[in-house]
């Protein structure tokens, strides 16, 4: 049963699945996949302080090798819809471009790999082995009740995975530019400095935490973490927020905080980063500044995939459809591949990412068709 990736993507975009809302996207996929013979399950995961999240796990076939296409149907908010040339949930096509929130990140990838899998099955599918689609509604959100729990849930039910492709937009300029074979890690934290509240006219009776916090910030940004490694870019620490809960003009606040994120390569771990942070802040603080460092529980380590079968087969399929031999890259941000790596070799390959999260997010229809051909070619070779 072959399906048109363009129609699939239009239908998915018309489901307003702004994270964490399901918006009808998973229900739509459930219908399409079940009609083709997939077993489809829709677990919902919960955790205190976070929204409940609907997920989808569908599978067909049996035994090894067990290959997984992974992705997410949740999308970021569209912003001011009046600024869109075509409605963010319209799925309209104009001048060869298909518009809508999620067109690139990453309903387009899902439409392409779903269409490829359905087409593969319509011509007999794998003689031996299993194909699964593992799709969450929590990638653009906290990433707590999505892929990380869905993988554990599937494993507890006896599934063992051999390889996975995440359909995130990985290509910087043109389809076929790059396969992501690893990612830097990500660690976030908050630095809080305690002062003593007082009147601005009597600063000798107060302790202002703001300049003290700035002293710590300056120390942490005074030097680079490293200069990179053989396969990874340099690590970087970026401050992303400053907070002083004080709306008065004549009050020295009692507390100030700064939030940061570190993207780190294979030279670092959570423990070594924590030690690096503390040593430099303690040096800057001396005996004068009282501070607390709070690292987020949710974090990811760097990883690098080495599977020649997975990487080589996908590279061959990309080259066959585009004429380009893709670069094997570890640049960029994080994705749900950081969870999948603990279960099987994983790479990321999808559309060109230039318009993701932007107003007028869009994909070239030709690219969507070519991506479907790449995924289909991969399945032919992987299960040969």
N, C-alpha and C positions, 0 to 999 in steps of 0.2 A: 504494500500500500504506500505509494509515493505521495509525498506532500510538498506543496510549494512553500519554500521558506519565506517568500515575500508575503504571502497571505498569512502564514503563521505569525510573522512579526507584526503585521498590521493588527491582527486580533489580540496579540499580547499587549501591544502599546495601548490599545483601547481599554485595557483593564487598568484602572488608576491605582496601582499597587505601590503607593508612596510608603516607604518603610515606617512602621512595621505592618501596614495594612496588606492583606492578601489581595484585595481588589478584584478578585475573580480570575487572576492569572493562573494560579495553581489549579483551580477547578477546570479552567479551559484546557490546560495541559493534561490533566487527569482524563478528560473525555477523549482527547486525541490519542493518547497512549493506550488507554484501555481498549479503544476500538481496534487498535492494531495488535492486540494480544498481550500487551504488557500487564504484569501484575503491578498495581499501583496502591501505595499506602500513603497516608497523610498524617503523620504524627505531629502533635502540637506539644511544644516544650515550654516550660515555665520556670521562672526563678524570681524570688522576691526582689522587688525594686526594679524589675524590668518587664516590658510588655510580653504577653504570650505571643508566640510566633508559630505560624503554620508552615510546614515543610512538606516535601514530596520525595518519595523514593519509589522508583519504578524499575522493574527488572524483567528480562526475558532471556530464555535459554537456561542452561545449567552447566555446572562444572567450570573448570579452568580452561583457558584463561578468563578471568573476570575483569572486564574493562569498564571504566566509569567515565561518563561525561558529567561534569559538575558545573554548577552555576547558581545564580540568584535572580529571582524575579522582582525583588524589591528595588525601588528606584529612589533617588533623592527628590526633594520637592522641586516643582517646575519654576518657582519664582513667580514673578508677575506675568501672568498668562497673556496680558495685553501686548507684551513685548515680543511674543512669538509670531513669526510669519505664518505659521500653521499651528493649530492647537496642539499643546503638548501631549494630548491623549487622542489625537485625531488619526494618526497613522497615515497621513496624506502623502502622496507622491507628487513631486513637482520637479521638473528638469532632471529626472533620473535620480533624485534624492528622496529617501523615505524619512519623514520627520516624526519626532516624538521622543518624549522622555523615556530613556532606556533603549533607544534605537541602537546605540553603541555599547552602553554599559547597563546590563548586558543581555537584554532581551534579544538583540540581534544574534549573539552567539548561541543562545538557547534555540532560537528558531532554526539556525543553520544546523546545529548538531542533532536536533530532533528530526528535521527533514532528512538529514543524511542517514540517521539510524532507521527511519521508516522506509526510506528508499532501499537501503541495504536489506532489510527484512523482506521487502516486497519481491526481491530477487533470490530469496532463499535463506538469507542471513548466515550466521556462522554454522559450519558443520558441527563444531564443538565449541562450547564456551558460553559466556554470559555477557550481556550488555546491560548496564544500569545507567539511569539518569538520577543524579543526586542533586536536588534543587532546594534552596532555602529561601526564606523571606526575611533574612536577618543579616545580610552582608553589609548593607549600607547603614545598619543600625549598630547596636552594641556588640554584635557577633557573639552573643552568649547563648541564645536559644535556637541557633541555626545549625550550621555544618558541624561544629564541634560535637554537639549532642547527637546529631543525626548519624554521624559516623559511629559513635559508640552504640547507639541504638541498633544500627544495622549489623555491627559486629556481634552484639549479643544474640542476634537472630541467626548467626552462623555464616554470614557473608564474609568472604576473604577476597580482598581486591588485589589485582596484579599490576594495574597501571591506571592512570587517570589523566585526563586533559580538562583543565578549567578554561572555559570559553571567554575569559576576560579580554578586553581590547589591549593587545600587546604591541601592535605595530605603530611606530611613531609617524611614518610618512606614507607608506604604501603597503598593501597587503602582501605579506611574504617577507617583510623586513626582519622580523625577530620572533624567536620563541623564547619565552622566559623559562630558564632551566633552574632558577633559584631566586632567592630574594634576601635582601638584608633583613635583619630583625628589627623589631619596633618595641620601644619601652617608653612609657609615659609616667610622669610624676608631678608632684606639687611640692613647692618649697614654701613654708609658712614661717614668717618672722613675728615674734611676739614683742610688742612695745609696751608703752604705758600711756593710756589716754590722758589728754590734758587740754588746757586752753592754749590757743596759738599765741596769745599775748604773754604767756608764762612758760616758754619752752623748757626752762630749767626744771620745771616740775613734771615734765613728761619725757617720754622716750619715743621718738618718731621712728616707726619701723620701716618707712618707705626708703630713706637713704641707706638704711642697713640692708634691706633686701636688694637694692640696686648694687651694693658692694658685692654681694654674693653672685648676682647675675653677671656682673662684669668679670668676676674671677672665672666663672664657668665658660664664658665666651672668649676668654683671652688666648686660648690655645686650641688647636685642632685635636680631635681625638686620635686621628691617625691620617695617613696619606693614601689609604687604600691597600688592597691585597691583590693577589694574582687574578682572582676572578670577580672581585667586588670593588665597587666605588668606595671612596673614603666615607667613614662614618661622620654623621653631623648631628649636633644638638641645636634645636631651635626652640626658643621661647614662643609660646602660642597664646598666652593670656596673662594679664596682670589684674589683680583684684584687690580693691580696698573698699570695704563696706562702710562708706562714709559720705553722706550728702551735705554735711554741714561745712560752712566756710571757716568757722572759728574753732574747730575741734581737731586736734592731733589724734589720728586714729590709733586704736589699740593693736591692730593686726594688719598685715599685708601679705599677699601670697602671689606666687608666680607659677604658671603651669608650663611644662616643657614636654617635648617629644624627642627621642633619640632614634635615628635610623642607623643601625650598626652592622658591621660586616663580621666575617668569621674570626676576627681577632678578639672578639668580646663575648662575654656572657652576661646574664643579669647580675651575677655576683660581682664580677670584675667592674662592671659599670657602676654599681652601687658603691663599691670601694673607691673608685675614681671620683665620683661626685662628693662623697663625704670627705675625702682627704683634702680636696680643694676648698670646699666650703668651710671646713674646720680651720684651714690655714687662713682664710680671709676673715673669719669670724673672731679668731683669737678668743679672748675671754669677755668680749664686749657684746656679741650678738647671740641671742638665743633663737635657734631655728629648729624646724622639724622637716624631715624629708619623708614624703609618703609616696611610694611607688605603687602604681596600679597593679592589681592582681592579674588583669588580662594583659598579656604581652606575647611576643613571638620571637623565637630564635632565628638566626640566619640559617639557610639551608641551601644545598646544591644537589641536584638530581644527576645521577650518573648512568641511568639505564640506556644502553645503546639501542636496545630494541625499540623503546618508546621514542627516544629522541631521533634516532636514525629513520624510523618509519615515518614519523611526522615530517621530518625535514624532506624526505623523498616526496611525500605527498604534496608539500608546499611547492617544491621545485617543479614538480610535474604540472601543477595548475597555474603557477605564476611565472615560471622561468627564473625565479630567484632562489638561491640557497640561503636560508635565513640565518642571521646571526644568532648565536646562543648567548642570551643576555641575562643579567641578574639585576638590571637597573629598575628604578621605579619604586612604587609603594608596596603595600602588602595586599594579599587576597586570601581567600579561603584555602589556597594551596598550602598555607602555613599549618593548617590542621590536617590536611590530607597526607602530607609528607610523612606523618607518623604511621600511616597504614599501608602505603604503597608508593612507588615512584610516581611523581606528578610533574607535569609541565603546564604552562599556560600558553594558549594561542587563540587569538580572536581577531576582531576587526581593527581598523585604524582608530586610535583613541583621541583624535584631535578635538572632537566636539563633546566628549563625555562631560556630564554635569553642567554644560553650558546652555544658555538660551539657544533655541533652534538646534538642539542635538539632532543629528541626522546621519544616515549611512547611505552610501551609494548603492543602489539596487544591484549594480554589477558586482560590487564587492561581496554583497550578501550571497549572491549566486555562486561566486567563486569560492567563498569560505565553505559553503555547503559541499562543493565538489572536493575541496581539500579534506574535509572530515570523511566524506564517503570514500575517497581514495585511501585514507588512513585505515578505515575499517576493512577494506578489501585486503590490504597488505598485512594488517595486524592479525587477522583471523585466517590468512591463507594457510 
